[in-house]
């Protein structure tokens, strides 16, 4: 029952984790690259041997913490839409429209050619 409960609890956030895991990875990589411009073993080097795997595994707890932060922020918006206050709904719609316009302006010229 204890193992089942842990799986059931994790399953409640499965889609959120799936949708945000790359954002967490890029955030971690970007921040570390900004702090150490030459790169960090396990994050910015080629996977070329056992040393890379050990370096990568050492970064896993940090990555999990960044992902947990992303999931915690995103979970706030997964409830019923009616439960979200009206100003927050308006802000979400404006952000979505703004992102759509940005994506269209950025990708549009490249798609036409």
Secondary structure, 3 states (H helix, E strand, C coil): CHHHHHHHHHHCCHHHHHHHHHHHHHHHHHHHHHHCCCCCCCCCCCCCCHHHHHHHHHHHHHHHHHHHHHHHHHHCCCCCHHHCCHHHHHHHHHHHHHHHHHHHHHHHHHHHC
